[in-house]
Amino acid sequence: MSPDAASTMNVTGEGRGVVLNGTGGIWNVRTSDGATREVSIRGRLKQEGAEKLAVGDDVRIEPEERGDSWAIAEIYPRRSRLARRAPGGARGERVVVANIDQVIVVFAFAKPEPHPRMLDRFLVIAAANDISARIVLNKYDLADAPPPWLDEYRIPGYPIHITSARERIGLEELAAALHETVSALSGPSGVGKSSLINAIYPGLNLRVGAISESVNKGRHTTVGAAMHPLPDGGFVVDTPGLREIGVWNLDANDLDACFLEFRPFIGECRFGDCRHVQEPGCAVRGAVAEKLIGASRYDSYCKLLGELEAGEKEPW
């Protein structure tokens, strides 16, 4: 929680808190004294065009004039946010969670099978929002060894956790990474995000769903992002499984910097506006040839670049 959100309740009953979850216009806000209140949003905020409220937002709440109900009177500026393109081809963005310190991207060894290019999309969104990221490959009990493609993510220095919630493998290391931070667990459905949190913090009792064998995709059990205070300090946000993840509000010219292993080579290209595709004297492609950048990661970059450039040409 930010310093503002950690301030004490004042004598008038007004206070600051953090949004834990919400549905149907009713939000649960945890105040600095550890209490949780159900609140609504002041109509004035909606009329003034304030940003749409998201889990993790730091807010000021105050009692309504009539009755015992409370309302959000102010939404404080966000220090970070994890946002994705609105699903279904709609224009605009959807803020998944606000004010986080790191993104924990969770995939599974199997059931469902991991897709590195989808992993790359999560990592690009984190980098575009200046949020650090960690990679978790869960369900190690279903595998013989880590997949070879995982080594490409060691090049840019992403912390990698190999875990099994069922066999309790790698849980201590992951718990240490969550300690006293605000972390968002993201990734596809069915990879075991909720199971991992439950294994580390049994008292949270998050819902866990089964895997649909017919499509090898997880059933959506987390219907909306939910922030949970951790007993040893910090918060963890369990986010809905995302079957499609779209990059939003990212200029095609900025994509290369979102691949962390590209950064040392970007300024070394012959042309300042190098797209790293066909241009002569491209230091990035040279690094790929020297295996200083993974070939699959570079292919992901080219695919995403094409999508972004195509999107920039579409009329609004």
Protein Blocks (a to p, Z undefined) as FASTA:
>chain_A
ZZklmpccdfkopacdddfbdcehiacdddfkopacdddddfklmmnopacddehiacdd
dddfedjbdcdfbdcddfbdcddddehhiacdddfbghifbdcddddfbhpaddfklmmm
mmmmmmmnopacddddehkllpfbdcfklmmmmmnopacddddfklopoklmmmmmmgop
acddeddehiommmmmmmmmmmnopacddddfklopacdfblbdcddddfkgpadddddd
dfbdcdehiafklmmmmmmklmmmmmmpmblklghlmgghiaklmmmmnopacfklmmmm
mmmmmmmmmmmmpcZZ
